[in-house]
Amino acid sequence: MDGKIVLRAPEPEDLDVLLAIENDERLWPIGTATGPYSRYQMKKYLSETQNDLYADRQLRLMIQHETEGVAGIIDLFNFDPRHNRAEVGLMVREDMRGHGIAREALFRIERHCFALLGLRQLYAYVPADNVPCLHLFRSSGFKEVARLEDWIRTGEEYRDVCLFQKKNPSRSVS
C-alpha cells in the first residue's frame, strides 16, 4: 500500500469511525472500556476536547492515509505532567495492517512528544500474545522492561502483558 500518513485532530466527521473503534468489543479487554459509548457521548467528547495533552491529560489523533482515509487512531493517555510521561496506544484498521502505518504513526507521535512537548518518556502495555504489536514496539526502539502476569482479563481468563518504555534521548533530569 503506497501513500503517506499524517496525524491530525479528530473532526466531527470522524464520529462514526470513532464509535466503530471504541465500540469494538474485541478491543475492550486490552483497554479500560466496560461498555459501549453512545453517539451522544462521542459527540460530546469531540466538541469538548481541546486536543491538548496538558489541558485534557490525553491526546487522540487520527491516522490519516493520503488515499485510504482514516487508517486508525493513536492516543496518548495517563499523562503525568509531574513525571513527564504518557502511555501510548494505537489501533490500525484490519485491512491496513502490515503496511508500516503503525510504525510511521508511532514514529510521528514519538517525535511530537519528545521534540515539541518535551516529554521524558512514553510507555505501552502490550498483550504478551500480540506478536505483531510486540514486534512493532521492539522494532521502534521501545525497551521491554517488564512482563506483568495475569494483568488483563478476557472473559474468565487472565493474560500477561509486556510493559514497553522509550525514553527521550535528548532529555535528562539535572
C-alpha positions in Angstrom: 0.0 0.0 0.0 1.6 3.2 -1.1 0.9 6.6 0.4 1.8 8.7 3.3 0.1 9.3 6.6 -0.5 12.3 8.7 -1.6 12.6 12.3 -4.5 15.0 12.7 -7.0 16.1 15.3 -10.4 14.3 15.3 -13.2 16.1 13.4 -16.9 15.8 13.8 -16.9 13.8 10.6 -14.9 11.1 12.4 -17.8 10.3 14.7 -18.7 7.0 13.0 -15.1 5.9 12.8 -14.5 6.6 16.5 -17.7 4.9 17.5 -16.7 1.8 15.5 -13.3 1.6 17.2 -14.5 2.4 20.7 -17.4 0.1 20.5 -15.5 -2.9 19.0 -15.9 -5.4 21.8 -12.8 -7.3 20.6 -10.7 -4.3 21.8 -12.3 -3.9 25.2 -10.2 -6.4 27.1 -7.0 -4.5 26.3 -8.4 -1.1 27.3 -10.5 0.2 30.1 -13.9 0.3 28.5 -16.6 -1.5 30.3 -19.3 -0.9 27.7 -20.2 0.9 24.5 -20.2 4.6 24.1 -23.3 6.3 22.8 -23.4 8.6 19.8 -24.2 11.5 22.3 -21.2 10.7 24.5 -18.8 10.6 21.5 -20.2 13.9 20.0 -19.8 15.5 23.4 -16.2 14.3 23.6 -15.5 15.7 20.1 -17.0 19.0 20.9 -15.3 19.4 24.3 -11.8 18.1 23.8 -9.2 20.8 23.4 -6.9 18.2 21.8 -4.2 19.5 24.1 -2.2 17.0 26.2 -1.8 19.4 29.0 -5.4 20.6 29.2 -7.1 17.2 28.6 -4.4 14.9 30.1 -4.8 12.9 26.9 -4.3 13.4 23.1 -6.2 11.5 20.5 -5.1 11.8 16.9 -6.5 10.2 13.7 -4.1 8.4 11.5 -5.0 9.8 8.1 -3.7 7.9 5.0 -3.5 10.1 1.9 -5.5 7.8 -0.3 -7.4 5.4 2.0 -8.8 7.8 4.5 -8.7 7.2 8.3 -6.3 4.3 8.8 -6.7 4.3 12.6 -6.1 6.2 15.8 -3.2 6.8 18.1 -3.7 8.0 21.7 -1.6 9.5 24.5 -3.3 9.0 27.8 -2.5 8.5 31.5 -0.4 11.7 31.0 1.6 12.5 34.1 3.0 16.1 33.9 5.0 15.8 37.1 6.9 12.7 35.9 6.7 13.9 32.3 5.4 10.6 30.8 2.4 9.3 28.9 1.1 6.0 27.8 0.6 5.4 24.1 -1.9 3.2 22.4 -2.8 2.7 18.8 -5.1 0.9 16.5 -4.9 0.4 12.8 -7.8 -0.8 10.6 -7.5 -4.5 10.0 -7.4 -4.1 6.2 -4.4 -1.7 6.5 -2.2 -3.6 8.9 1.2 -4.9 7.8 2.0 -1.8 5.7 4.1 0.2 8.1 1.3 2.5 9.1 1.5 1.8 12.8 5.3 2.2 12.8 5.1 5.5 11.0 2.3 6.7 13.3 4.4 5.7 16.4 7.4 7.4 15.0 5.4 10.6 14.4 3.8 10.7 17.9 7.1 10.0 19.5 8.8 12.9 17.6 5.9 15.1 18.6 6.2 14.1 22.3 9.9 14.3 22.5 10.8 17.3 20.3 7.8 19.5 20.7 6.2 18.6 24.1 9.5 17.7 25.8 8.2 14.5 27.4 10.8 12.4 29.2 9.2 9.0 28.2 6.5 7.1 26.6 5.3 3.6 27.6 2.9 1.0 26.5 1.3 -2.2 27.8 1.1 -4.9 25.1 -0.6 -8.2 25.5 2.1 -10.9 25.5 0.3 -12.9 22.8 0.0 -10.0 20.4 3.0 -10.8 18.3 2.6 -8.1 15.7 2.3 -5.4 18.3 5.3 -6.8 20.3 7.3 -6.6 17.1 6.2 -3.1 16.4 7.3 -1.7 19.8 10.6 -3.7 19.8 11.5 -2.6 16.2 10.6 1.0 17.1 13.2 1.2 19.8 11.0 0.6 22.8 12.6 -1.4 25.5 10.6 -4.3 27.1 11.1 -3.6 30.8 8.6 -6.0 32.5 6.2 -8.8 32.0 3.1 -8.4 34.1 1.4 -11.7 34.8 -2.4 -12.0 34.7 -2.7 -8.3 34.0 -5.8 -8.1 31.8 -8.9 -10.2 32.0 -10.6 -11.6 28.9 -13.7 -13.4 29.8 -12.9 -15.8 32.6 -9.1 -15.9 31.7 -6.3 -13.5 32.5 -3.5 -12.6 30.1 0.0 -11.4 30.6 1.2 -8.0 29.2 4.6 -6.7 28.4 5.5 -3.2 29.5 7.5 -1.2 27.0 9.2 2.1 27.6 11.1 4.6 25.5 13.0 7.5 26.9 13.6 10.8 25.2 17.3 10.5 24.3 17.8 14.3 24.5 16.1 15.0 27.8 17.6 14.3 31.2 16.9 15.5 34.7 19.6 17.7 36.3 
